[in-house]
Amino acid sequence: MHLAESERPTPAEATVTPALLNEMSRAFVRTAVLRTAVALRIFDALVDGPCPVEKVAAGVGASPRGTRILLDSLAAFGLVDRTPEGYLPAPGAETLLVSSSPSYVGGNLRVAASDWEWEALGRLAEAVRAGGTVLAANADTPNFAFWEDFATYATPFTARGADLVADTVAPWAAGRSGLSVLDVACGHGQYGFAVASRLPGSRLTCLDWPAVLAVTRENAARAGLADRVEYRSGDMFTTEPGGPYDVIVISNVLHHFAEARAGALLTRLAGLLRPGGRLVVVGFTVDEDVPPVADPRPHLFSLHMLTLTPEGETHSAQTYRRMLTAAGLGRVETVTTAGQPLTVLIGTAP
């Protein structure tokens, strides 16, 4: 069936335009410029600005010509202001991109624009053909080094999700004491810490790879929970996790696996719960009834899973409920909150 000329969208009505395609084609340049500026600590060199190019170049150990071109690119993107006296951070950059600032987020580029993701997306066509990652070292590789970066640099961005989990568990736990909590693939530990902090007298066990747990220990000490946390290192599918537990939290992990493998892990964890215990799943979810253009985030997250995992993708809330039910858990509760991209699902042990 062919549309008549009168039925075809006019250029003004078209969704796909040359401008849109050009923007998509060049978007990687923004990421490259920001990654480079943070890696060279350009913003640290500008903190006492305005600074001339030569001073900035000397401070970061780069050529004046290369530094000038990078600074002008940063100015073009609105991250740096260029004045007759030199360059200085644009408003906001001095708090977010100067490494000595308490609000520094530059380290998160080690996660949000990691070297692994940079390489993986460059091989997206191969991953599409293969139906999964083509990287030799990927998210399913034991002791994958990325998880250490994730534990170290993602922490400032997890507080709201961790609080949502704690808010969800706290009413059920009210009046109970001495509860035991397991945080599976704990990473930075913030989800387990938030829950343990709301449960007086509770004990927390954190399970992850050895290098990751080194970061978790440091975070536990900063959170004032060092004396209430135990650690188990290894693979969450095979490591003896201890137990039984009153609460088990598994956050931002199951999207790395196909439903069958994720479901098998949930069944294993459900078997570690005390009667009436809670298994709390946290993750991004896709709404099967919402078109991708209305909420692109979960679909783009699936794209990352395609490039970084053998079988992972963003699951729907319906899929998670199905897995929790198959694990023998009842009264599956789903919790979301406005402005928070994560979904919390809680299954109750018989």
Sine and cosine of phi, psi and omega as CSV:
sin_phi,cos_phi,sin_psi,cos_psi,sin_omega,cos_omega
0.00,0.00,0.74,-0.67,-0.03,-1.00
-0.89,-0.45,0.63,-0.78,0.05,-1.00
-0.98,0.22,0.64,-0.77,0.14,-0.99
-0.94,0.35,0.41,-0.91,-0.02,-1.00
-0.82,0.58,-0.61,0.79,-0.03,-1.00
-0.93,0.36,-0.32,0.95,-0.04,-1.00
-1.00,-0.08,-0.20,0.98,-0.03,-1.00
-0.96,0.27,0.58,-0.82,0.03,-1.00
-0.91,0.42,0.65,-0.76,0.07,-1.00
-0.96,0.27,0.32,-0.95,0.03,-1.00
-0.80,0.60,-0.58,0.81,-0.01,-1.00
-0.93,0.36,-0.44,0.90,-0.04,-1.00
-1.00,-0.04,-0.21,0.98,-0.11,-0.99
-0.89,0.45,0.66,-0.75,0.08,-1.00
-0.98,0.21,-0.67,0.74,0.00,-1.00
-1.00,-0.09,0.87,-0.49,-0.04,-1.00
-0.80,-0.59,0.33,-0.94,0.09,-1.00
-0.84,0.54,-0.60,0.80,0.00,-1.00
-0.89,0.45,-0.69,0.73,0.03,-1.00
-0.89,0.46,-0.70,0.71,-0.03,-1.00
-0.91,0.41,-0.62,0.79,0.03,-1.00
-0.91,0.41,-0.65,0.76,0.03,-1.00
-0.88,0.48,-0.71,0.71,0.02,-1.00
-0.91,0.42,-0.61,0.79,-0.04,-1.00
-0.91,0.41,-0.53,0.85,-0.10,-0.99
-0.97,-0.26,0.03,1.00,-0.09,-1.00
-0.87,0.49,-0.49,0.87,-0.03,-1.00
-0.90,0.44,-0.39,0.92,-0.01,-1.00
-0.90,0.44,-0.66,0.76,0.03,-1.00
-0.85,0.53,-0.72,0.69,0.00,-1.00
-0.89,0.46,-0.68,0.73,-0.01,-1.00
-0.89,0.45,-0.67,0.74,0.00,-1.00
-0.90,0.43,-0.71,0.71,-0.01,-1.00
-0.92,0.40,-0.71,0.71,0.04,-1.00
-0.83,0.56,-0.70,0.71,-0.05,-1.00
-0.92,0.39,-0.68,0.73,-0.01,-1.00
-0.89,0.45,-0.66,0.75,0.02,-1.00
-0.94,0.34,-0.67,0.74,0.01,-1.00
-0.87,0.49,-0.62,0.79,0.00,-1.00
-1.00,0.09,-0.10,0.99,-0.06,-1.00
0.85,0.52,0.69,0.73,0.01,-1.00
-0.85,0.52,-0.68,0.74,-0.09,-1.00
-0.94,0.34,-0.49,0.87,0.11,-0.99
-0.89,0.46,-0.62,0.78,-0.02,-1.00
-0.95,0.32,-0.31,0.95,-0.03,-1.00
-0.99,-0.13,-0.04,1.00,-0.19,-0.98
-0.88,0.48,-0.46,0.89,0.04,-1.00
-0.98,-0.21,0.40,0.92,-0.08,-1.00
-0.90,0.44,0.07,-1.00,0.10,0.99
-0.94,0.34,0.67,-0.74,-0.05,-1.00
-0.87,-0.49,0.71,-0.70,0.08,-1.00
-0.94,0.35,0.35,-0.94,-0.05,-1.00
-0.82,0.57,-0.70,0.71,-0.07,-1.00
-0.87,0.50,-0.62,0.78,0.00,-1.00
-0.94,0.35,-0.66,0.75,0.03,-1.00
-0.90,0.44,-0.71,0.70,-0.02,-1.00
-0.87,0.50,-0.69,0.73,0.02,-1.00
-0.90,0.43,-0.61,0.79,-0.03,-1.00
-0.93,0.38,-0.51,0.86,-0.05,-1.00
-0.96,-0.26,-0.04,1.00,0.03,-1.00
0.95,0.32,0.67,0.74,-0.03,-1.00
-0.77,-0.64,0.20,-0.98,0.00,-1.00
-0.96,0.29,0.56,-0.83,0.05,-1.00
-0.85,0.53,-0.64,0.76,-0.02,-1.00
-0.90,0.43,-0.76,0.66,0.01,-1.00
-0.88,0.47,-0.64,0.77,0.00,-1.00
-0.91,0.41,-0.67,0.75,0.00,-1.00
-0.88,0.48,-0.71,0.71,-0.03,-1.00
-0.92,0.40,-0.64,0.77,0.04,-1.00
-0.91,0.42,-0.69,0.72,0.01,-1.00
-0.88,0.48,-0.66,0.75,0.02,-1.00
-0.92,0.38,-0.54,0.84,0.08,-1.00
-0.92,0.39,-0.66,0.75,0.06,-1.00
-0.90,0.44,-0.62,0.79,0.06,-1.00
-0.91,0.42,-0.60,0.80,0.02,-1.00
-0.90,0.44,-0.52,0.85,0.01,-1.00
-1.00,-0.02,0.02,1.00,0.08,-1.00
0.99,0.13,0.25,0.97,-0.01,-1.00
-1.00,-0.08,-0.29,0.96,-0.03,-1.00
-0.71,-0.71,0.57,-0.82,0.12,-0.99
-0.97,-0.24,0.74,-0.67,0.07,-1.00
-0.97,-0.23,0.81,-0.58,0.00,-1.00
-0.84,-0.55,0.20,-0.98,0.05,-1.00
-0.86,0.51,-0.45,0.89,-0.03,-1.00
-1.00,0.06,-0.26,0.97,-0.03,-1.00
0.59,-0.81,-0.35,-0.94,-0.09,-1.00
-0.94,-0.33,0.50,-0.87,0.07,-1.00
-0.50,-0.87,0.38,-0.93,-0.02,-1.00
-0.89,0.45,0.62,-0.78,0.11,-0.99
-0.93,0.36,0.40,-0.92,-0.01,-1.00
-0.79,0.61,0.78,-0.63,-0.04,-1.00
0.98,-0.19,-0.56,0.83,-0.02,-1.00
-0.92,0.38,-0.50,0.87,-0.03,-1.00
-0.93,0.37,-0.36,0.93,0.04,-1.00
-0.99,-0.15,-0.55,0.84,-0.09,-1.00
-1.00,-0.05,-0.40,0.92,-0.14,-0.99
-0.83,-0.55,0.08,1.00,0.14,-0.99
-0.99,-0.12,0.85,-0.53,-0.22,-0.98
-0.90,0.44,-0.38,0.92,0.01,-1.00
-0.99,0.13,-0.11,0.99,-0.02,-1.00
-0.97,0.23,0.66,-0.75,0.07,-1.00
-0.88,0.48,-0.36,0.93,-0.02,-1.00
-0.99,-0.14,0.23,0.97,-0.06,-1.00
-0.86,0.51,0.77,-0.64,0.03,-1.00
-0.86,-0.52,0.07,1.00,-0.04,-1.00
-0.86,0.52,-0.55,0.83,0.00,-1.00
-0.88,0.47,-0.41,0.91,-0.01,-1.00
-0.91,0.42,-0.30,0.96,0.07,-1.00
-0.89,0.45,-0.39,0.92,0.08,-1.00
-0.91,0.41,-0.28,0.96,0.03,-1.00
-0.95,-0.32,-0.81,0.58,-0.11,-0.99
-0.94,0.34,-0.41,0.91,0.04,-1.00
-0.63,-0.77,0.82,0.57,-0.11,-0.99
-0.93,0.36,0.32,-0.95,0.07,-1.00
-0.87,0.49,-0.59,0.80,-0.02,-1.00
-0.91,0.41,-0.71,0.71,-0.01,-1.00
-0.93,0.37,-0.61,0.79,0.03,-1.00
-0.86,0.51,-0.72,0.69,0.03,-1.00
-0.93,0.36,-0.67,0.75,-0.08,-1.00
-0.89,0.46,-0.70,0.72,0.00,-1.00
-0.93,0.36,-0.46,0.89,0.09,-1.00
-0.92,0.38,-0.28,0.96,0.01,-1.00
-0.90,-0.43,0.48,0.88,-0.06,-1.00
-0.86,0.50,-0.66,0.75,-0.02,-1.00
-0.86,0.50,-0.63,0.77,0.04,-1.00
-0.91,0.42,-0.65,0.76,0.00,-1.00
-0.91,0.41,-0.61,0.80,0.04,-1.00
-0.90,0.44,-0.69,0.72,0.01,-1.00
-0.90,0.43,-0.64,0.77,-0.07,-1.00
-0.99,0.14,-0.37,0.93,-0.06,-1.00
0.99,0.16,0.29,0.96,0.01,-1.00
0.06,-1.00,-0.01,-1.00,-0.09,-1.00
-0.85,0.52,0.54,-0.84,0.11,-0.99
-0.92,-0.40,0.14,0.99,0.00,-1.00
-0.99,0.16,0.67,-0.74,0.04,-1.00
-0.91,0.42,-0.67,0.74,0.10,-0.99
-0.97,-0.25,0.88,-0.48,-0.08,-1.00
-0.60,-0.80,-0.09,-1.00,-0.12,-0.99
-0.90,0.43,-0.28,0.96,0.01,-1.00
-0.99,-0.13,0.05,1.00,-0.02,-1.00
-0.99,0.12,0.77,-0.64,0.05,-1.00
-0.80,0.59,0.69,-0.73,0.04,-1.00
0.86,0.51,0.52,0.85,0.05,-1.00
-0.80,0.60,0.83,-0.55,-0.15,-0.99
-0.89,0.45,-0.42,0.91,-0.01,-1.00
-0.84,0.54,-0.54,0.84,-0.09,-1.00
-0.92,0.40,-0.46,0.89,0.08,-1.00
-0.92,0.38,-0.67,0.74,0.07,-1.00
-0.89,0.45,-0.67,0.74,-0.01,-1.00
-0.86,0.51,-0.69,0.72,0.01,-1.00
-0.91,0.41,-0.56,0.83,-0.08,-1.00
-0.98,0.18,-0.67,0.74,-0.21,-0.98
-0.95,-0.30,-0.23,0.97,-0.06,-1.00
-1.00,0.04,-0.17,0.98,-0.14,-0.99
-0.79,0.61,-0.71,0.71,-0.04,-1.00
-0.88,0.48,-0.30,0.95,-0.09,-1.00
-0.98,-0.18,0.10,1.00,-0.09,-1.00
-0.94,-0.33,-0.11,0.99,-0.13,-0.99
-0.86,0.52,-0.67,0.74,-0.05,-1.00
-0.92,0.39,-0.65,0.76,0.04,-1.00
-0.91,0.41,-0.64,0.76,0.02,-1.00
-0.90,0.43,-0.65,0.76,0.03,-1.00
-0.91,0.42,-0.60,0.80,0.03,-1.00
-0.88,0.47,-0.68,0.74,0.04,-1.00
-0.90,0.44,-0.72,0.69,-0.01,-1.00
-0.89,0.45,-0.65,0.76,0.04,-1.00
-0.88,0.48,-0.56,0.83,-0.04,-1.00
-0.96,0.27,-0.61,0.79,-0.06,-1.00
-0.99,0.12,-0.55,0.83,-0.15,-0.99
-0.83,0.57,-0.70,0.71,-0.02,-1.00
-0.87,0.49,-0.64,0.77,0.04,-1.00
-0.91,0.41,-0.60,0.80,-0.08,-1.00
-0.99,0.14,-0.16,0.99,-0.05,-1.00
-0.83,0.55,0.76,-0.65,0.02,-1.00
1.00,0.03,-0.22,0.97,0.04,-1.00
-1.00,-0.05,0.55,-0.83,0.01,-1.00
-0.74,-0.67,0.36,-0.93,0.05,-1.00
0.92,0.39,0.47,0.88,-0.02,-1.00
-0.96,0.28,0.51,-0.86,0.03,-1.00
-0.95,-0.33,0.69,-0.73,-0.09,-1.00
-0.81,-0.59,0.69,-0.72,0.10,-1.00
-0.89,-0.46,0.79,-0.61,0.07,-1.00
-0.94,-0.33,0.94,-0.33,-0.10,-1.00
-1.00,-0.01,0.73,-0.68,-0.10,-0.99
0.78,0.62,0.83,0.56,-0.24,-0.97
-0.92,0.39,-0.49,0.87,-0.03,-1.00
0.86,0.52,-0.83,-0.56,0.01,-1.00
-0.91,0.42,-0.36,0.93,0.05,-1.00
1.00,0.02,0.00,1.00,-0.17,-0.99
-0.90,0.43,-0.55,0.83,0.00,-1.00
-0.92,0.38,-0.73,0.68,0.05,-1.00
-0.90,0.44,-0.64,0.77,0.01,-1.00
-0.88,0.47,-0.68,0.73,-0.03,-1.00
-0.89,0.47,-0.68,0.73,0.01,-1.00
-0.92,0.40,-0.74,0.67,-0.03,-1.00
-0.88,0.48,-0.58,0.82,-0.01,-1.00
-0.91,0.42,-0.48,0.88,-0.01,-1.00
-1.00,0.07,-0.17,0.99,-0.06,-1.00
-0.91,-0.42,1.00,-0.07,-0.05,-1.00
-0.82,0.57,0.72,-0.70,0.05,-1.00
0.97,0.22,0.07,1.00,-0.02,-1.00
-0.98,0.21,0.37,-0.93,0.09,-1.00
-0.90,-0.43,0.62,-0.78,-0.04,-1.00
-0.88,-0.47,0.74,-0.68,0.13,-0.99
-0.92,-0.39,0.79,-0.62,0.00,-1.00
-0.93,-0.36,0.76,-0.65,-0.03,-1.00
-0.86,-0.51,0.81,-0.59,0.06,-1.00
-0.15,-0.99,-0.05,-1.00,0.04,-1.00
-0.93,0.38,0.45,-0.89,-0.08,-1.00
-0.82,0.58,-0.73,0.69,-0.04,-1.00
-0.90,0.44,-0.56,0.83,0.03,-1.00
-0.93,0.36,-0.66,0.75,-0.04,-1.00
-0.90,0.44,-0.42,0.91,0.09,-1.00
-0.88,0.48,-0.63,0.77,0.06,-1.00
-0.94,0.33,-0.67,0.75,0.01,-1.00
-0.85,0.53,-0.67,0.74,0.01,-1.00
-0.86,0.51,-0.70,0.71,0.01,-1.00
-0.89,0.45,-0.66,0.75,0.01,-1.00
-0.92,0.39,-0.59,0.81,0.04,-1.00
-0.90,0.44,-0.64,0.77,0.03,-1.00
-0.90,0.43,-0.68,0.74,0.02,-1.00
-0.91,0.42,-0.50,0.86,0.00,-1.00
-0.99,0.11,-0.01,1.00,0.00,-1.00
0.96,0.28,0.42,0.91,-0.06,-1.00
-0.89,-0.45,0.21,0.98,-0.11,-0.99
-0.82,0.57,-0.58,0.81,-0.06,-1.00
-0.99,0.11,0.01,1.00,-0.02,-1.00
-0.89,-0.46,0.14,0.99,-0.09,-1.00
-0.87,-0.50,0.71,-0.71,0.15,-0.99
-0.90,-0.43,0.31,-0.95,-0.11,-0.99
-0.74,-0.67,0.63,-0.78,0.12,-0.99
-0.75,-0.66,0.83,-0.55,-0.08,-1.00
-0.97,-0.25,0.63,-0.78,0.06,-1.00
0.64,-0.77,-0.22,-0.98,-0.04,-1.00
-0.98,0.20,0.78,-0.62,-0.06,-1.00
-0.92,0.39,-0.32,0.95,0.01,-1.00
-0.99,0.15,-0.39,0.92,-0.12,-0.99
-0.79,-0.61,-0.38,0.93,-0.05,-1.00
-0.92,0.39,0.67,-0.75,0.08,-1.00
-0.92,0.40,0.90,-0.44,-0.14,-0.99
-1.00,-0.05,-0.04,1.00,-0.07,-1.00
0.98,0.21,-0.39,-0.92,0.01,-1.00
0.91,-0.41,-0.08,-1.00,0.06,1.00
-0.97,0.26,0.24,-0.97,-0.07,-1.00
-0.82,-0.57,0.47,-0.89,0.10,-1.00
-1.00,0.07,-0.57,0.82,0.00,-1.00
-0.69,-0.72,0.75,-0.66,0.12,-0.99
-0.84,-0.54,0.78,-0.63,0.01,-1.00
-0.91,-0.42,0.77,-0.64,0.13,-0.99
-0.75,-0.66,0.93,-0.36,-0.16,-0.99
-0.89,-0.46,0.71,-0.70,0.15,-0.99
0.79,0.61,0.69,0.72,-0.05,-1.00
-0.81,-0.59,-0.68,0.73,-0.22,-0.98
-0.93,0.38,-0.33,0.94,0.06,-1.00
-0.93,0.36,-0.14,0.99,0.06,-1.00
-0.98,0.20,-0.13,0.99,-0.13,-0.99
-0.76,-0.65,0.39,-0.92,0.15,-0.99
-0.92,0.38,0.29,-0.96,-0.08,-1.00
-0.83,0.56,-0.65,0.76,-0.06,-1.00
-0.89,0.46,-0.71,0.71,-0.02,-1.00
-0.95,0.30,-0.66,0.75,0.05,-1.00
-0.88,0.47,-0.67,0.74,0.02,-1.00
-0.89,0.45,-0.62,0.79,0.03,-1.00
-0.89,0.45,-0.62,0.79,0.03,-1.00
-0.92,0.40,-0.67,0.74,0.03,-1.00
-0.90,0.44,-0.61,0.79,0.05,-1.00
-0.90,0.44,-0.65,0.76,0.05,-1.00
-0.88,0.47,-0.70,0.71,-0.03,-1.00
-0.93,0.36,-0.61,0.79,0.01,-1.00
-0.86,0.51,-0.53,0.85,0.02,-1.00
-0.95,0.32,-0.15,0.99,0.01,-1.00
-0.99,-0.10,-0.05,1.00,-0.07,-1.00
-1.00,0.10,0.57,-0.82,0.20,-0.98
-0.96,0.29,0.36,-0.93,0.07,-1.00
-0.79,0.61,0.77,-0.64,-0.01,-1.00
0.99,0.14,-0.01,1.00,0.00,-1.00
-0.93,0.36,0.24,-0.97,-0.07,-1.00
-0.91,-0.42,0.75,-0.66,0.17,-0.99
-0.96,-0.29,0.89,-0.45,-0.11,-0.99
-0.95,-0.31,0.87,-0.49,0.03,-1.00
-0.96,-0.29,0.76,-0.65,0.02,-1.00
-0.83,-0.56,0.73,-0.68,0.05,-1.00
-0.04,-1.00,0.18,-0.98,0.15,-0.99
-0.95,0.31,0.58,-0.82,0.05,-1.00
-0.74,-0.68,0.46,-0.89,0.08,-1.00
-0.96,-0.28,0.69,-0.72,0.05,-1.00
-1.00,-0.04,0.91,-0.41,-0.08,-1.00
-0.91,0.42,-0.30,0.95,-0.03,-1.00
-0.99,-0.10,-0.04,1.00,-0.02,-1.00
-0.96,-0.30,0.81,-0.59,0.00,-1.00
-0.90,0.43,0.54,-0.84,-0.04,-1.00
-0.81,0.59,-0.57,0.82,-0.04,-1.00
-0.92,0.39,-0.43,0.90,-0.01,-1.00
-0.97,0.22,-0.48,0.88,0.04,-1.00
-0.52,-0.86,1.00,0.07,-0.10,-1.00
-0.95,0.32,-0.38,0.92,-0.20,-0.98
-0.81,0.59,-0.78,0.62,-0.04,-1.00
-0.91,0.42,-0.48,0.88,0.00,-1.00
-0.96,0.26,-0.62,0.79,0.07,-1.00
-0.93,0.36,-0.52,0.85,0.07,-1.00
-0.91,0.41,-0.62,0.78,0.09,-1.00
-0.86,0.50,-0.58,0.81,0.04,-1.00
-0.88,0.48,-0.68,0.74,0.06,-1.00
-0.89,0.46,-0.66,0.75,0.02,-1.00
-0.90,0.44,-0.59,0.81,0.05,-1.00
-0.86,0.51,-0.65,0.76,-0.07,-1.00
-0.99,0.11,-0.37,0.93,-0.12,-0.99
-0.92,-0.39,-0.12,0.99,-0.03,-1.00
-0.71,-0.71,0.37,-0.93,0.05,-1.00
-0.94,0.35,-0.59,0.81,-0.13,-0.99
-0.63,-0.78,0.10,1.00,-0.14,-0.99
-0.97,0.25,0.37,-0.93,0.11,-0.99
-0.20,-0.98,0.17,-0.99,0.05,-1.00
-0.97,0.25,0.88,-0.48,0.01,-1.00
-1.00,0.06,0.36,-0.93,0.08,-1.00
-1.00,0.09,0.33,-0.94,0.09,-1.00
-0.86,0.50,-0.58,0.81,0.04,-1.00
-0.88,0.48,-0.63,0.77,0.02,-1.00
-0.91,0.42,-0.68,0.73,0.02,-1.00
-0.89,0.45,-0.66,0.75,0.02,-1.00
-0.89,0.45,-0.63,0.78,0.03,-1.00
-0.90,0.44,-0.67,0.74,0.01,-1.00
-0.91,0.41,-0.68,0.73,-0.01,-1.00
-0.91,0.41,-0.63,0.77,0.04,-1.00
-0.91,0.41,-0.68,0.73,0.02,-1.00
-0.90,0.43,-0.41,0.91,0.04,-1.00
-0.98,0.19,-0.02,1.00,0.04,-1.00
1.00,-0.03,0.24,0.97,-0.02,-1.00
-0.99,-0.13,0.58,-0.82,-0.01,-1.00
-0.92,-0.39,0.07,-1.00,0.06,-1.00
0.73,0.68,0.83,0.56,0.00,-1.00
-0.95,0.31,0.85,-0.53,-0.03,-1.00
-0.95,-0.32,0.66,-0.75,0.04,-1.00
-0.90,-0.43,0.77,-0.64,-0.05,-1.00
-0.80,-0.60,0.79,-0.61,0.12,-0.99
-0.73,-0.68,0.26,-0.97,0.06,-1.00
-0.57,-0.82,0.55,-0.84,-0.05,-1.00
-0.86,0.50,0.70,-0.71,0.04,-1.00
0.99,0.14,-0.05,1.00,-0.01,-1.00
-0.93,-0.37,0.88,-0.47,-0.09,-1.00
-0.96,0.27,-0.16,0.99,-0.05,-1.00
-1.00,0.02,0.48,-0.88,0.13,-0.99
-0.90,-0.43,0.66,-0.75,0.06,-1.00
-0.94,-0.35,0.80,-0.61,0.06,-1.00
-0.84,-0.54,0.71,-0.71,-0.08,-1.00
-0.81,-0.59,0.84,-0.54,0.10,-1.00
-0.96,-0.30,0.61,-0.79,-0.05,-1.00
-0.95,-0.31,0.76,-0.65,0.03,-1.00
-0.95,0.31,0.55,-0.83,0.04,-1.00
-0.86,0.51,0.00,0.00,0.00,0.00
